[in-house]
């Protein structure tokens, strides 16, 4: 009986120490196959939450086999780099550092097996990929964050959620986090970004920015926005291949649908000179190019991105999924008819 009580007390103490970050755990990452072409490639591991990178030497005998210790679980990127000047290559494998052994697939760049957190990561990816709407994917993210608010899986989903959610949603979801998690550099960085995003988020009046038209003449956003039309603004750059694909394959058919609607205006707003690209790809709507203020003013971290402005210049929607632009625009136009 005494031994049982001592055992239970020991387990309780270990769990409490783990909760307060006082106990290290060991982890191991191994590859699923031998690949001699990787011999000599450098191995490092970056903690995606605190941005600290640890070097683990090089690949030997064609296999990845590294060991480490950590006080907390965390989302990470395993980097494998060939530093040969004549054949520089690299690849990353995203995983979660947790106690035990994690087996990674070097061909498909994914973790094959691990503990409950890596299995949970794979399940999360599958569920989000199968989600039929942004709202469904959002609810999946929130569910996982709430259930894993103090571990590496929750941090991973939170970092991804922070790329798309609104400032208000971010404040709500981070309210459940402990102080240590909130102060992680990556999460603190998103919080700071959300503070800058608030003045240019949905429901706020647009902020004017300037650039050049395709003739090289100065032009302002206010010459299109706030003039009584819904403005579908495509934020992009000439060097961005996904931007060009979005314009050609998604926005062009929507533009054709609405081009004769007097209440709709399509507009491109670009970071650089896009004249050659619009000629090659037959982009028909007007452009404000070389807009140096775009990224800072509208807190643009990634392109392409679409913003819909209302007739009075109010920012109506940001972060619209590329397949939902027409659907969102239809709803706004229909609401005007219903009124």
KOLTITOR-770196 format. One record per residue (C-alpha): residue number from 1; residue in one letter; y, z, x. Coordinates in pm, 1 decimal, decimal comma. Each point is the difference from the previous one (the first is absolute). Example, Ala and Ser with C-alpha at 12.3 -4.5 7.8 and 13.67 -1.06 7.14 Angstrom:
REM KOLTITOR-770196
<vexmar 1 "A" <-450,0 780,0 1230,0>>
<vexmar 2 "S" <344,0 -66,0 137,0>>
//
This chain:
REM KOLTITOR-770196
<vexmar 1 "X" <0,0 0,0 0,0>>
<vexmar 2 "X" <233,0 94,5 283,8>>
<vexmar 3 "X" <-72,3 -329,4 176,6>>
<vexmar 4 "X" <71,9 -193,5 -321,2>>
<vexmar 5 "X" <335,0 173,0 -44,0>>
<vexmar 6 "X" <84,4 -68,7 365,0>>
<vexmar 7 "X" <-94,0 -367,4 -46,8>>
<vexmar 8 "X" <217,8 -36,1 -309,7>>
<vexmar 9 "X" <288,9 173,2 174,2>>
<vexmar 10 "X" <-32,7 -235,5 297,4>>
<vexmar 11 "X" <-0,3 -306,4 -226,9>>
<vexmar 12 "X" <306,3 131,7 -183,3>>
<vexmar 13 "X" <190,0 61,0 324,4>>
<vexmar 14 "X" <-88,8 -345,7 134,4>>
<vexmar 15 "X" <119,3 -163,9 -318,8>>
<vexmar 16 "X" <324,0 196,5 4,5>>
<vexmar 17 "X" <61,8 -88,1 365,0>>
<vexmar 18 "X" <-65,8 -364,7 -80,2>>
<vexmar 19 "X" <245,4 12,5 -289,5>>
<vexmar 20 "X" <272,0 129,2 229,8>>
<vexmar 21 "X" <-69,6 -254,0 271,3>>
<vexmar 22 "X" <-144,2 249,6 252,1>>
<vexmar 23 "X" <-343,9 -154,5 44,6>>
<vexmar 24 "X" <-72,2 -327,1 178,3>>
<vexmar 25 "X" <-280,0 -225,3 -116,6>>
<vexmar 26 "X" <-180,0 -263,9 201,1>>
<vexmar 27 "X" <-21,3 -365,3 -97,0>>
<vexmar 28 "X" <-174,6 -302,4 146,7>>
<vexmar 29 "X" <60,1 -372,1 -55,4>>
<vexmar 30 "X" <-275,1 -247,4 87,5>>
<vexmar 31 "X" <-41,9 -373,7 -53,8>>
<vexmar 32 "X" <-286,3 -143,4 -201,3>>
<vexmar 33 "X" <-110,4 -255,0 259,0>>
<vexmar 34 "X" <3,5 -95,8 366,3>>
<vexmar 35 "X" <261,0 -262,9 88,6>>
<vexmar 36 "X" <25,0 -58,7 374,0>>
<vexmar 37 "X" <309,0 -221,2 -46,3>>
<vexmar 38 "X" <195,2 318,4 -69,7>>
<vexmar 39 "X" <-81,8 159,9 336,0>>
<vexmar 40 "X" <317,9 116,5 170,9>>
<vexmar 41 "X" <211,1 -14,7 -315,1>>
<vexmar 42 "X" <227,6 301,5 -42,0>>
<vexmar 43 "X" <-65,4 250,1 -280,0>>
<vexmar 44 "X" <269,3 213,8 -160,9>>
<vexmar 45 "X" <45,1 187,2 -327,0>>
<vexmar 46 "X" <326,9 36,5 -189,8>>
<vexmar 47 "X" <58,9 274,3 -253,2>>
<vexmar 48 "X" <174,8 -185,0 -285,0>>
<vexmar 49 "X" <155,2 322,9 -129,1>>
<vexmar 50 "X" <163,9 132,4 316,9>>
<vexmar 51 "X" <7,6 -323,8 203,8>>
<vexmar 52 "X" <-169,0 156,1 302,8>>
<vexmar 53 "X" <-231,0 -231,3 196,9>>
<vexmar 54 "X" <-283,9 123,7 218,3>>
<vexmar 55 "X" <-162,7 -222,2 261,8>>
<vexmar 56 "X" <-379,8 8,6 40,5>>
<vexmar 57 "X" <-54,8 -229,3 299,5>>
<vexmar 58 "X" <-191,6 -326,7 -33,7>>
<vexmar 59 "X" <-307,6 -144,6 -170,4>>
<vexmar 60 "X" <-314,2 43,9 209,4>>
<vexmar 61 "X" <-348,3 -146,7 -51,5>>
<vexmar 62 "X" <133,3 -206,3 -290,6>>
<vexmar 63 "X" <40,6 298,4 -231,6>>
<vexmar 64 "X" <279,6 219,5 -128,5>>
<vexmar 65 "X" <-89,6 366,6 35,8>>
<vexmar 66 "X" <286,2 248,2 10,1>>
<vexmar 67 "X" <26,5 369,2 -76,1>>
<vexmar 68 "X" <292,9 223,8 -77,3>>
<vexmar 69 "X" <122,7 316,2 -167,9>>
<vexmar 70 "X" <259,0 55,6 -270,4>>
<vexmar 71 "X" <141,1 288,7 -202,5>>
<vexmar 72 "X" <42,3 -213,0 -310,6>>
<vexmar 73 "X" <-143,5 -314,4 -157,4>>
<vexmar 74 "X" <230,3 -301,3 10,7>>
<vexmar 75 "X" <18,2 -376,2 -65,9>>
<vexmar 76 "X" <-26,6 -194,4 323,4>>
<vexmar 77 "X" <-14,8 -343,1 157,4>>
<vexmar 78 "X" <-257,3 -65,4 271,7>>
<vexmar 79 "X" <149,3 -257,7 240,5>>
<vexmar 80 "X" <-220,4 -219,8 220,1>>
<vexmar 81 "X" <205,8 -207,0 245,3>>
<vexmar 82 "X" <-78,8 -258,1 265,2>>
<vexmar 83 "X" <274,3 27,0 260,8>>
<vexmar 84 "X" <-110,8 -306,7 196,4>>
<vexmar 85 "X" <323,5 -203,7 44,7>>
<vexmar 86 "X" <-194,1 -322,6 -54,5>>
<vexmar 87 "X" <-177,4 112,1 -315,1>>
<vexmar 88 "X" <198,1 269,7 -177,5>>
<vexmar 89 "X" <-163,0 99,7 -326,7>>
<vexmar 90 "X" <-15,5 310,3 -214,4>>
<vexmar 91 "X" <-127,3 131,3 -329,7>>
<vexmar 92 "X" <38,8 318,7 -201,8>>
<vexmar 93 "X" <-238,0 193,1 -222,9>>
<vexmar 94 "X" <151,1 235,6 -257,0>>
<vexmar 95 "X" <-193,2 318,8 -64,5>>
<vexmar 96 "X" <39,8 371,7 -61,8>>
<vexmar 97 "X" <-64,2 255,1 271,3>>
<vexmar 98 "X" <-227,2 272,5 -136,7>>
<vexmar 99 "X" <-282,7 217,6 130,9>>
<vexmar 100 "X" <-315,2 -181,2 106,5>>
<vexmar 101 "X" <-85,8 -355,5 101,9>>
<vexmar 102 "X" <177,4 -309,3 -133,3>>
<vexmar 103 "X" <-174,5 -334,8 47,8>>
<vexmar 104 "X" <231,7 -302,6 12,5>>
<vexmar 105 "X" <-79,4 -367,4 -51,6>>
<vexmar 106 "X" <168,6 -188,8 286,5>>
<vexmar 107 "X" <-47,1 -338,2 -167,1>>
<vexmar 108 "X" <142,4 81,6 -342,1>>
<vexmar 109 "X" <249,5 259,5 130,9>>
<vexmar 110 "X" <-104,2 274,2 -241,4>>
<vexmar 111 "X" <-170,4 340,1 12,1>>
<vexmar 112 "X" <-360,5 -35,6 -112,6>>
<vexmar 113 "X" <-77,6 367,7 -41,8>>
<vexmar 114 "X" <146,1 341,6 56,9>>
<vexmar 115 "X" <66,0 318,5 -190,4>>
<vexmar 116 "X" <132,6 48,4 -351,9>>
<vexmar 117 "X" <352,3 -114,5 89,9>>
<vexmar 118 "X" <-102,9 -336,5 147,2>>
<vexmar 119 "X" <-231,5 -56,6 -294,6>>
<vexmar 120 "X" <290,5 93,2 -226,1>>
<vexmar 121 "X" <222,4 -251,8 179,0>>
<vexmar 122 "X" <-247,4 -281,2 -64,6>>
<vexmar 123 "X" <-26,3 100,1 -365,6>>
<vexmar 124 "X" <381,5 7,3 -28,9>>
<vexmar 125 "X" <31,9 -351,8 147,0>>
<vexmar 126 "X" <-259,7 -135,1 -242,8>>
<vexmar 127 "X" <159,7 166,9 -302,7>>
<vexmar 128 "X" <350,7 -121,9 82,6>>
<vexmar 129 "X" <-125,3 -354,8 68,2>>
<vexmar 130 "X" <-168,9 -3,6 -340,0>>
<vexmar 131 "X" <299,9 141,3 -186,5>>
<vexmar 132 "X" <125,5 -238,8 -266,3>>
<vexmar 133 "X" <362,8 109,8 10,7>>
<vexmar 134 "X" <256,2 170,3 221,3>>
<vexmar 135 "X" <-2,8 298,3 -235,6>>
<vexmar 136 "X" <-376,6 40,1 31,9>>
<vexmar 137 "X" <21,8 -17,6 379,8>>
<vexmar 138 "X" <285,7 252,4 -7,2>>
<vexmar 139 "X" <-204,7 243,3 -207,1>>
<vexmar 140 "X" <-293,6 -33,2 240,6>>
<vexmar 141 "X" <229,5 81,5 291,8>>
<vexmar 142 "X" <146,7 302,8 -175,4>>
<vexmar 143 "X" <-343,2 130,9 -92,6>>
<vexmar 144 "X" <-121,9 -18,4 360,3>>
<vexmar 145 "X" <318,9 152,4 142,7>>
<vexmar 146 "X" <-20,6 294,3 -240,8>>
<vexmar 147 "X" <-365,6 66,4 86,3>>
<vexmar 148 "X" <55,0 -39,4 376,5>>
<vexmar 149 "X" <352,7 132,1 50,6>>
<vexmar 150 "X" <-87,5 183,5 323,4>>
<vexmar 151 "X" <-236,5 -238,8 177,1>>
<vexmar 152 "X" <-3,6 -336,0 176,9>>
<vexmar 153 "X" <-105,4 -201,5 -304,7>>
<vexmar 154 "X" <291,6 131,3 -201,7>>
<vexmar 155 "X" <237,2 -79,3 288,7>>
<vexmar 156 "X" <-133,0 -355,5 26,5>>
<vexmar 157 "X" <45,0 -71,4 -370,8>>
<vexmar 158 "X" <339,6 171,1 1,0>>
<vexmar 159 "X" <124,8 -218,4 286,7>>
<vexmar 160 "X" <-108,1 -311,9 -190,4>>
<vexmar 161 "X" <143,7 127,7 -329,3>>
<vexmar 162 "X" <333,5 60,4 172,3>>
<vexmar 163 "X" <32,0 -371,2 77,1>>
<vexmar 164 "X" <17,2 -93,3 -369,2>>
<vexmar 165 "X" <99,7 299,4 -211,4>>
<vexmar 166 "X" <346,7 87,7 -125,5>>
<vexmar 167 "X" <209,4 278,9 154,3>>
<vexmar 168 "X" <-57,3 211,8 -312,1>>
<vexmar 169 "X" <-377,1 -51,2 18,5>>
<vexmar 170 "X" <5,3 96,8 367,5>>
<vexmar 171 "X" <181,2 325,9 -74,0>>
<vexmar 172 "X" <-252,5 84,4 -270,7>>
<vexmar 173 "X" <-309,5 -71,0 205,7>>
<vexmar 174 "X" <124,0 177,7 314,6>>
<vexmar 175 "X" <80,3 313,0 -199,9>>
<vexmar 176 "X" <-369,3 96,8 24,6>>
<vexmar 177 "X" <-13,9 -27,2 380,3>>
<vexmar 178 "X" <7,0 293,7 237,2>>
<vexmar 179 "X" <279,6 34,8 254,8>>
<vexmar 180 "X" <-213,7 -115,9 293,2>>
<vexmar 181 "X" <-90,2 -326,2 -175,6>>
<vexmar 182 "X" <357,9 -61,7 -114,8>>
<vexmar 183 "X" <123,1 36,4 358,7>>
<vexmar 184 "X" <-239,2 -257,2 144,3>>
<vexmar 185 "X" <215,3 -273,0 160,9>>
<vexmar 186 "X" <-137,8 -288,3 -210,1>>
<vexmar 187 "X" <47,0 186,7 -328,4>>
<vexmar 188 "X" <341,0 134,5 99,6>>
<vexmar 189 "X" <99,2 -357,6 87,9>>
<vexmar 190 "X" <-89,4 -120,0 -351,4>>
<vexmar 191 "X" <196,9 287,9 -153,2>>
<vexmar 192 "X" <305,6 -100,0 204,2>>
<vexmar 193 "X" <-46,3 -362,1 -107,8>>
<vexmar 194 "X" <-19,3 102,7 -365,4>>
<vexmar 195 "X" <333,6 178,2 33,1>>
<vexmar 196 "X" <156,1 -323,1 126,5>>
<vexmar 197 "X" <-174,0 -199,0 -273,4>>
<vexmar 198 "X" <132,7 206,8 -292,2>>
<vexmar 199 "X" <344,2 -172,9 -18,7>>
<vexmar 200 "X" <-162,5 -345,6 -17,3>>
<vexmar 201 "X" <-295,9 83,7 -221,4>>
<vexmar 202 "X" <-67,9 -107,9 -356,7>>
<vexmar 203 "X" <276,0 99,9 -239,4>>
<vexmar 204 "X" <271,6 -6,8 265,2>>
<vexmar 205 "X" <278,5 -261,8 21,0>>
<vexmar 206 "X" <-50,4 -270,7 262,3>>
<vexmar 207 "X" <174,9 23,4 335,0>>
<vexmar 208 "X" <177,3 -310,8 116,7>>
<vexmar 209 "X" <-104,7 -165,7 325,1>>
<vexmar 210 "X" <112,8 -319,6 169,1>>
<vexmar 211 "X" <-154,6 -295,3 178,8>>
<vexmar 212 "X" <24,3 -377,9 12,5>>
<vexmar 213 "X" <-95,5 -274,4 -240,9>>
<vexmar 214 "X" <-202,5 -301,5 116,5>>
<vexmar 215 "X" <322,6 -171,8 103,7>>
<vexmar 216 "X" <86,9 287,0 232,0>>
<vexmar 217 "X" <282,2 130,6 -219,7>>
<vexmar 218 "X" <47,3 373,3 -62,3>>
<vexmar 219 "X" <-143,6 123,5 -328,4>>
<vexmar 220 "X" <-57,3 338,8 -166,2>>
<vexmar 221 "X" <-281,3 131,3 -217,4>>
<vexmar 222 "X" <263,4 79,3 -264,4>>
<vexmar 223 "X" <50,6 -372,8 -56,7>>
<vexmar 224 "X" <-342,0 -1,0 -172,5>>
<vexmar 225 "X" <-75,1 358,0 -102,1>>
<vexmar 226 "X" <186,3 169,3 -283,8>>
<vexmar 227 "X" <101,0 -330,7 -159,2>>
<vexmar 228 "X" <-191,0 39,2 -327,3>>
<vexmar 229 "X" <-339,6 -128,9 114,7>>
<vexmar 230 "X" <-327,6 152,6 108,3>>
<vexmar 231 "X" <-20,9 -73,8 372,2>>
<vexmar 232 "X" <-341,2 -31,4 164,3>>
<vexmar 233 "X" <79,9 57,6 367,3>>
<vexmar 234 "X" <-262,1 -104,8 255,2>>
<vexmar 235 "X" <53,4 193,2 325,2>>
<vexmar 236 "X" <-151,1 -185,1 293,3>>
<vexmar 237 "X" <28,5 -161,6 346,3>>
<vexmar 238 "X" <-88,6 -337,0 150,1>>
<vexmar 239 "X" <-259,6 146,6 240,3>>
<vexmar 240 "X" <-185,9 188,6 -274,1>>
<vexmar 241 "X" <-307,6 -202,0 -107,0>>
<vexmar 242 "X" <-79,8 225,3 -301,1>>
<vexmar 243 "X" <360,3 -57,2 -114,0>>
<vexmar 244 "X" <-46,6 -376,6 4,0>>
<vexmar 245 "X" <-331,2 26,7 -185,1>>
<vexmar 246 "X" <161,5 224,1 -263,2>>
<vexmar 247 "X" <284,8 -245,6 -52,5>>
<vexmar 248 "X" <-224,1 -308,6 -24,1>>
<vexmar 249 "X" <-299,1 132,1 -188,1>>
<vexmar 250 "X" <139,0 279,1 -216,3>>
<vexmar 251 "X" <375,9 -22,4 -47,3>>
<vexmar 252 "X" <27,9 -379,9 -24,8>>
<vexmar 253 "X" <-213,9 -18,7 -321,1>>
<vexmar 254 "X" <199,5 290,1 -147,9>>
<vexmar 255 "X" <324,7 -173,8 92,5>>
<vexmar 256 "X" <-120,7 -318,4 -172,7>>
<vexmar 257 "X" <-71,9 206,8 -311,0>>
<vexmar 258 "X" <350,3 149,2 -13,7>>
<vexmar 259 "X" <221,3 -257,7 171,4>>
<vexmar 260 "X" <150,4 -113,7 -330,6>>
<vexmar 261 "X" <50,8 353,4 -130,5>>
<vexmar 262 "X" <374,3 77,7 12,9>>
<vexmar 263 "X" <-73,7 373,7 33,1>>
<vexmar 264 "X" <-203,6 -23,7 321,7>>
<vexmar 265 "X" <109,5 -67,2 357,3>>
<vexmar 266 "X" <-233,8 -28,4 299,5>>
<vexmar 267 "X" <145,9 81,7 340,3>>
<vexmar 268 "X" <-129,3 19,8 355,4>>
<vexmar 269 "X" <144,7 264,0 233,4>>
<vexmar 270 "X" <-114,7 -42,8 357,9>>
<vexmar 271 "X" <39,3 177,3 328,4>>
<vexmar 272 "X" <34,8 -317,5 207,1>>
<vexmar 273 "X" <76,5 -371,6 -25,1>>
<vexmar 274 "X" <-257,4 -146,9 -238,7>>
<vexmar 275 "X" <135,7 -354,6 -48,6>>
<vexmar 276 "X" <-290,8 -178,9 170,8>>
<vexmar 277 "X" <-256,1 204,7 -189,0>>
<vexmar 278 "X" <147,3 -62,8 -345,0>>
<vexmar 279 "X" <17,7 -372,2 70,3>>
<vexmar 280 "X" <-361,2 -14,7 118,4>>
<vexmar 281 "X" <-130,0 206,0 -290,4>>
<vexmar 282 "X" <226,2 -129,1 -277,4>>
<vexmar 283 "X" <149,5 336,8 -96,5>>
<vexmar 284 "X" <249,6 -98,4 -272,5>>
<vexmar 285 "X" <200,6 316,4 -73,6>>
<vexmar 286 "X" <324,5 94,8 179,0>>
<vexmar 287 "X" <-7,0 212,7 313,8>>
<vexmar 288 "X" <203,1 267,8 170,8>>
<vexmar 289 "X" <-118,1 -22,5 360,2>>
<vexmar 290 "X" <69,8 183,3 326,2>>
<vexmar 291 "X" <60,5 312,5 -203,0>>
<vexmar 292 "X" <22,2 260,3 274,9>>
<vexmar 293 "X" <67,5 286,5 -243,5>>
<vexmar 294 "X" <-305,3 -58,6 -216,7>>
<vexmar 295 "X" <-253,9 227,9 166,6>>
<vexmar 296 "X" <233,3 295,2 54,6>>
<vexmar 297 "X" <181,2 -13,8 -334,4>>
<vexmar 298 "X" <-309,3 -44,4 -218,7>>
<vexmar 299 "X" <-235,0 197,2 230,6>>
<vexmar 300 "X" <-238,8 -292,5 49,9>>
<vexmar 301 "X" <-293,0 91,0 223,2>>
<vexmar 302 "X" <-222,3 -294,6 -87,2>>
<vexmar 303 "X" <29,8 -352,7 -134,8>>
<vexmar 304 "X" <-55,4 -189,3 -219,1>>
<vexmar 305 "X" <148,2 213,1 -272,4>>
<vexmar 306 "X" <139,2 -85,0 -342,1>>
<vexmar 307 "X" <282,1 186,2 -174,5>>
<vexmar 308 "X" <107,2 -71,3 -358,4>>
<vexmar 309 "X" <364,8 72,7 -80,6>>
<vexmar 310 "X" <122,1 37,4 -357,2>>
<vexmar 311 "X" <284,3 -199,3 -158,6>>
<vexmar 312 "X" <246,8 277,3 83,2>>
<vexmar 313 "X" <-122,4 31,6 359,3>>
<vexmar 314 "X" <-228,1 299,5 -51,6>>
<vexmar 315 "X" <-308,8 6,2 221,5>>
<vexmar 316 "X" <-280,4 -27,4 -256,8>>
<vexmar 317 "X" <-317,4 -35,6 204,9>>
<vexmar 318 "X" <-105,4 27,2 362,1>>
<vexmar 319 "X" <-341,6 -28,0 165,8>>
<vexmar 320 "X" <-128,0 -240,5 -262,9>>
<vexmar 321 "X" <-354,3 -115,1 65,7>>
<vexmar 322 "X" <7,1 -373,9 62,8>>
<vexmar 323 "X" <-216,2 -69,7 -304,0>>
<vexmar 324 "X" <223,4 196,9 -234,1>>
<vexmar 325 "X" <343,6 -159,3 51,4>>
<vexmar 326 "X" <-31,6 -227,4 -304,1>>
<vexmar 327 "X" <-141,5 282,7 -212,8>>
<vexmar 328 "X" <285,0 236,1 90,2>>
<vexmar 329 "X" <265,1 -265,2 -56,4>>
<vexmar 330 "X" <-151,4 -91,3 -338,3>>
<vexmar 331 "X" <25,0 361,9 -111,1>>
<vexmar 332 "X" <367,1 24,4 89,0>>
<vexmar 333 "X" <81,7 -325,8 -179,1>>
<vexmar 334 "X" <-203,6 101,5 -305,0>>
<vexmar 335 "X" <175,5 335,7 -20,3>>
<vexmar 336 "X" <333,3 -183,7 -21,4>>
<vexmar 337 "X" <-134,4 -211,5 -288,4>>
<vexmar 338 "X" <-135,0 308,6 -180,9>>
<vexmar 339 "X" <338,8 168,2 21,9>>
//
